[in-house]
Amino acid sequence: MQYYSTNHKIKPVSLSEAVIKGLAPDNGLFMPEKICSFSDEYFENIHTLSFREIALDVALKFFGEDIGQEKLKELVYDTLSFDCPVVKIYSDIWSLELFHGPTLAFKDVGARFMARLLRHFLRENKRMVNVLVATSGDTGSAVANGFLGIEGIRVFVLYPRGKVSEIQEKQFTTLGQNIVALEIDGTFDDCQHLVKSAFLDSSLNDKMMLTSANSINVARFLPQAFYYFNAYARLREKGALKDKELIFAVPSGNFGNLTAGLIAREMGLPVKRFLAANNENDVVYEYLKTGIYQPRPSVETIANAMDVGTPSNFARILDLYGDSYDRISGILKGYRYSDQEIREMIRTVFNETGYMTDPHGACGIAALRENLCSQETGVFLETAHPAKFRDTMETILQVKNMEIPQKLKAFLKGNREFVSLPADYAEFRDKLLSYNQMPN
Ligand SMILES: *Cc1c(COP(=O)(O)O)cnc(C)c1O
């Protein structure tokens, strides 16, 4: 299948080119040229299938023309080494827990799939492939863990010194193997600038093969549809959709997760509508209210993975619905929450049910509590494990020694290993080249 750019200024490209390039050369985002849907019959029996079986069926709709079924099965099954269960919180409100992967956030699904797909496309390639990723926290850990131990690929994670949390830092500095952590004496923007300079440096690109694992990559974006289908299947299995329609509430920053849900709906998944839950970075909320889209600089909040002022996947939402405000606002409703409202929601849900929502998931459940009708079953995406935000959670709930999952504890025990660099391109370039001399 071909992939076109949302800016329509380049010719459509193959899947492998879209995955290796990440961003289209005209600065647009790649979109699949067709969205193949399932038959009604498929949904009648979907609850008899496992998560992995469903994910493979969805993957075949996207990638089946480009990758053989056996290979795709291997990629999908290997990606989903963990479950994404639905858990009942209130009589009509369920949590779709996306935090059972290696770094305890939903980005594990896309990052693990992309790593394996990239490896597949580069299998004939004899040269080492170098993935560069700048991170303000969560992306670095999902990408580093997704690519960990994948042969023929080396990952450089650039992060700003002193500006990522201890838990986040441990998740990409303790891995070793093919992961190199570069601590930059500067800001996240400096890190991103170094990465961009490297991609534009043609003599460096002649010497080493460089690629990006940015979240807009189709190989990270499309697999996020897997768990929407599975949520529907599991709710059917539990009898939670009898005479009820399904709605999803998605805590959103760059809107990749939500856009994957919209694509699932275009493929026929019976979802009535979606709620987009923002923190104070609410440009899409404003758009849904007024029809005017006005990006602005982000502000810091306690749901920091959603601190995005220019949501990159908004271009995909516009593209999907032919730029029609009426169509978009018919399916999508926006909500926004201040830090104070997020704190109160976390406390309310915990006091009423004993369930801990992280600051991102709390925005999702808040939107459902405001909007759910009696004929609906609501699912919010619990995008990360609350323990990733331990200090914030302990303060909000006034608890001490919050329970930390084993996986997170293992990271905390590891020894950090990193290379410190100034925010200087010449030094960064030399460092990259020094790795290039090493055999792997
Ligand atoms: C990345 C992230 C989000 C935002 O997801 P988008 O796809 O960018 O909208 C929400 N919650 C958590 C925990 C995240 O890491």
The ligand as a MOL file (V3000), in Angstrom:
LIG
                    3D

  0  0  0     0  0            999 V3000
M  V30 BEGIN CTAB
M  V30 COUNTS 15 15 0 0 0
M  V30 BEGIN ATOM
M  V30 1 C 2.3520 10.4680 25.0970 0
M  V30 2 C 1.3540 10.3930 26.2100 0
M  V30 3 C 0.0460 10.9260 26.0900 0
M  V30 4 C -0.4000 11.6930 24.8660 0
M  V30 5 O -0.6080 10.8590 23.7760 0
M  V30 6 P -0.7580 11.4700 22.3090 0
M  V30 7 O -0.8170 10.3140 21.4020 0
M  V30 8 O 0.4660 12.3250 22.0870 0
M  V30 9 O -1.9990 12.3020 22.3160 0
M  V30 10 C -0.8550 10.7450 27.1430 0
M  V30 11 N -0.4790 10.1070 28.2730 0
M  V30 12 C 0.7550 9.5980 28.4390 0
M  V30 13 C 1.0930 8.9220 29.7040 0
M  V30 14 C 1.7220 9.7010 27.4140 0
M  V30 15 O 2.9600 9.1950 27.6010 0
M  V30 END ATOM
M  V30 BEGIN BOND
M  V30 1 1 1 2
M  V30 2 1 2 3
M  V30 3 2 2 14
M  V30 4 1 3 4
M  V30 5 2 3 10
M  V30 6 1 4 5
M  V30 7 1 5 6
M  V30 8 2 6 7
M  V30 9 1 6 8
M  V30 10 1 6 9
M  V30 11 1 10 11
M  V30 12 2 11 12
M  V30 13 1 12 13
M  V30 14 1 12 14
M  V30 15 1 14 15
M  V30 END BOND
M  V30 END CTAB
M  END
